[in-house]
């Protein structure tokens, strides 16, 4: 879950877009946006991505424009783990 005492979100789904799936022609941006539409207030998506192929900074800008929040969890060997979540109305 989110941060410390003031929990901001609950992880309800995961999305790994570190590799291109054979036979899949869908853009990682479209895949991400579809997943975000399913999130309710206070719900988060655990996202893994290849920072070279789909930069975390670009994801952050995109999701914030859509009204979501972004939290970077870790980055190692070009692979990034982060959470994108829909803020709840009581924050």
N, C-alpha and C positions, 0 to 999 in steps of 0.2 A: 504494500500500500504506500501511499504518499509519504510526506514528511512528518516526522515526530508526532507530538501531541495534537497538532492541528492538521489531521489527515485531510489531504486535498482530493484524493481520488482512490478508487478501487479498480485494480486491473481486471478487466472483463474479457479481454482478447489479446492475442499475440499475432504479430505479422513479421515474417522474415523475408526481407527483400534483398538479401545479400547476393543471391545468385539468380540468373535468368533461368526460368524453368523451360525445359525443352518443349517446343511446340506452343509456348505461351507468347502471344504477340502483344499483350497488354502492357502498357507503360507502368512503371512502378508508381508514378504520380497518380494515375487513375486507380490503381489497386489501393493506394493509401486513402484517397478521397472516398472511395466506396466504403472502406472500413470505418472511416470517421463518421459517416452518416448514421451508423448504427449505434453510436455512443450516446448515452443519456447524460444528464447532469451528474457530475461527480464520478463519471466512469472514465477509465483510461485504457489506452492501447499500448502494450509493450512492443516496441518497434526495434528490429535489428536491421541495419543497413550497411552497405559498403560505401564508406565515405568518399571514395574516388568516383564511384558510379552515380551515387545519389547523395550529394553532400548534406551533412547534418544541418549546416547553416541554412541551406535552401529549404529544407524541411521545416525548420523553425520559422522562417519568414512566411512560408506558405500556410502553415497551420494557424499562425497568429492572425493572418489576414482573414481566416475562416472563423475566428472567434475561439480557437482552442489555445491551450497552454502547452509549453514544451519544457521538458526536463531532461538534460543529458545525464545519463547514469555512468557510462564508461566508454572509453575508446582505447582499443588495443589492436595493433597491426592493421590499421585502416578500417576495422570493423567497429561500428558504433551501436551501443544500446541506449535507448532513450524511451521516454514515456510521453505520449501526447494525450492530453485529457481535456474534457469539457468541464469548465469550472461550474460549481454549483452556485445557485443564486444567493446562498447565505454566506459567501466568502467576502 
